[in-house]
Amino acid sequence: MKAHHTLMNRRGFLGATAAALALGSLPFAARGASAPVGKTRIGIIGSGRVGGTLGRIWANAGHSVMFSSLDLEHDKKLAAEVGGKASAGTPREAAAYGDVLLIAVPYHALPSVGKDLGPLLKGKVVIDTCNPIPERDGEIVKWAEEKGAGLASAELLPGARIVRGFNAVGYTQLPNAAKRKPRFGMPIAGDDPEAIAIVSALIRDVGYEPVLIGPLAMGRHLVPRQPLAGERLPDEIRKIAATLK
Ligand SMILES: NC(=O)c1ccc[n+]([C@@H]2O[C@H](COP(=O)([O-])OP(=O)(O)OC[C@H]3O[C@@H](n4cnc5c(N)ncnc54)[C@H](OP(=O)(O)O)[C@@H]3O)[C@@H](O)[C@H]2O)c1
């Protein structure tokens, strides 16, 4: 009964979100943003392996990207190398700049990112790539796993419209995604239909087909070493997701 109930909830949720996903094909500017038609201003918080790679891909696709980390010199060099509309700033500058923020830091850094960015996060669409990894992140992992990675991130980043995505695909795979035919799916989880639509468009620009597996609470399944980790076709993702609670 519980499983049935959960499934119905997920179906209801997915149905309600389908219309909003269609919105993803609308130019962002048509919804009142200040970027040129179809292009998004993206603030990268954590310009390491994942943030650096995705920022480069989006900049190459014509989006405006600001890289940030704890090392501004690194970000200036990265922005110069990427070229186009890439720039560098502090995490606070990147958070103020982006209509969409990609947060790609070790999970143990998320509490300080949340405190540092504070009110700048309010209402921002945030892509949360961050995973609690025991060997790396220490104490916070137990709490994050008990709460589930999606809801834990939401607590640490109050006011953000979070979509989990890019959590369990190695960063070296990301530049190859657009060359694949048929495209692999990218499982995502989130509660905010418009945020999901905006993030879905950016995921398509990287070369994956977004597959919404459910609300942000389902983001607990979007971590390495779990059934949805790795790359697979959209239908396979849907089949696996249907078995998860
Ligand atoms: N590597 C992968 O293939 C992969 C795949 C999917 C998801 N993930 C997850 O995505 C997240 C990022 O992984 P990664 O491999 O890209 O890590 P990474 O290469 O170590 O990069 C982390 C970035 O976060 C920055 N950072 C650390 N603390 C910060 C803070 N307080 N404020 C702002 N920036 C801060 C670092 O800046 P400094 O260099 O200046 O310290 C660095 O730019 C992790 O949670 C990871 O589990 C990783």
The ligand as an ORCA input file, in Angstrom:
! r2SCAN-3c Opt
* xyz 0 1
  N      34.491     14.541     -9.841
  C      33.404     14.010    -10.380
  O      33.493     13.316    -11.408
  C      32.049     14.268     -9.761
  C      30.922     13.834    -10.468
  C      29.660     14.133     -9.982
  C      29.507     14.857     -8.793
  N      30.615     15.242     -8.103
  C      30.407     16.009     -6.849
  O      30.445     17.396     -7.206
  C      31.121     18.145     -6.198
  C      32.384     18.786     -6.812
  O      33.248     17.740     -7.209
  P      34.616     18.056     -7.980
  O      35.174     16.736     -8.327
  O      34.375     19.071     -9.031
  O      35.485     18.703     -6.789
  P      36.847     19.523     -6.925
  O      37.502     19.266     -8.214
  O      37.571     19.274     -5.657
  O      36.335     21.046     -6.935
  C      35.721     21.621     -5.822
  C      35.633     23.108     -6.022
  O      34.941     23.678     -4.909
  C      35.664     24.835     -4.488
  N      35.342     25.132     -3.106
  C      35.666     24.429     -1.985
  N      35.168     25.035     -0.899
  C      34.513     26.155     -1.334
  C      33.791     27.201     -0.696
  N      33.622     27.215      0.622
  N      33.306     28.200     -1.466
  C      33.459     28.185     -2.811
  N      34.127     27.222     -3.473
  C      34.638     26.216     -2.741
  C      37.114     24.465     -4.722
  O      37.872     25.631     -4.725
  P      39.451     25.609     -4.364
  O      40.089     24.734     -5.403
  O      39.808     27.042     -4.456
  O      39.527     25.007     -2.986
  C      37.007     23.805     -6.097
  O      36.923     24.789     -7.101
  C      31.448     17.157     -5.083
  O      30.487     17.226     -4.065
  C      31.450     15.812     -5.786
  O      31.132     14.746     -4.908
  C      31.878     14.976     -8.574
*
